[in-house]
Amino acid sequence: MIVPNLQLGIGFHAAGAFLSANCYAPQKYIRSWSWEIFWMVQAAWCWLLWPIIGAAFTIPNLALVLSESPPDRMLYAFLMGIAYGVGGTAFNISIRYIGFALTYSIAVGLSSVIGTIVPPLVRGQLASILVRPGSGWVLGGVAAGAVGIAICGAAGRMKERDLDAAAGTRGEFSLFKGLMLSLVAGVLSAVYGLALEVAAPIADVAELHGAGVWKGNVSYLFVNTGAFLTALAYSLYLARRNRSLGELRSLAEAPDNRRLRRNYLLATLTGTLWYGQFFFYNLGHVRLGERFAFTSWAIHMILLVLFSNLLAVAFKEWKGCAGRTRLLVIAGIVVLCGAVLMLTYGNRP
């Protein structure tokens, strides 16, 4: 029996969101590697190796759990993971064009709304959820999160104008490309939350075999491997087109292989940080209990946007922007903090 604990649940969600918000930081220090090689290596850790390791160490009688789980749920979770993989790839490319803050604001914001509302709507439970005590605060928190995300998006638009006005500071910034990729990422990333709902019966089998709070780790064996398949296919396609597959073994610019080993380490760190999001999401989700467990996705995603904006400030993504732009970012962060507090209050026992 898992005893609900609101504070612990929010804390685990915050830990996972913080790790995810920081997961692309190591990418800034990759040298002499094509993007597809980096993406392939980090995806191998995030979506394949760590889910296998995590399930092997936390799910008792794993082979028996898999044999007793419904095959159709395994298949559906895997297929939905493939769609999520497309969203994750679009997400990373979007960062190149519009940076951490705006990508997280648009993609994660859209994902939070879709991933929160659709599961109970599909199950026919939304109406009953909305009449529970505290539901008004929960809906207010989701709405405040959407407002905070919109404010951060407006700040991103002002950022583009500021960078246009400052010669030589624009770089690859492209609002149109980044916006399109972020929208794709937001919609398809929400599929991940739906996939976990689909895989819930598999997690229930794991709980019957003593997995306890770790039961959700078995779901990642199907959802995450589907995402890895997408990442691997796209990376291999680019590697063949760009003739970059040899970079896995050596780098022409650094024949002593020290830079290659460093790149592997940074890519592994990226994948590990990203997997940390899934690891702590499961722990946070089960601690919220059945009453408002559907708010897990919104809480997690809003915290992601909050931490990503703070990270963008740390990486000086807003350097060279006008004071009003920075004030708008701060306003967005404040609203997002308020959204998390409202969601927390609405989920109180």
QUIKAWO-V313438 format. One record per helix or strand of 2 or more residues. SS is the DSSP state (H for helix, E for strand). FROM is the first residue (numbers start at 1). TO is the last residue. If there is no record, write none. Layout:
# QUIKAWO-V313438
SS_FROM_TO, SS_FROM_TO
This chain:
# QUIKAWO-V313438
H_6_22, H_25_29, H_35_58, H_62_68, H_71_123, H_126_130, H_135_165, H_175_198, H_200_208, H_212_218, H_220_242, H_245_248, H_258_287, H_293_314, H_323_346
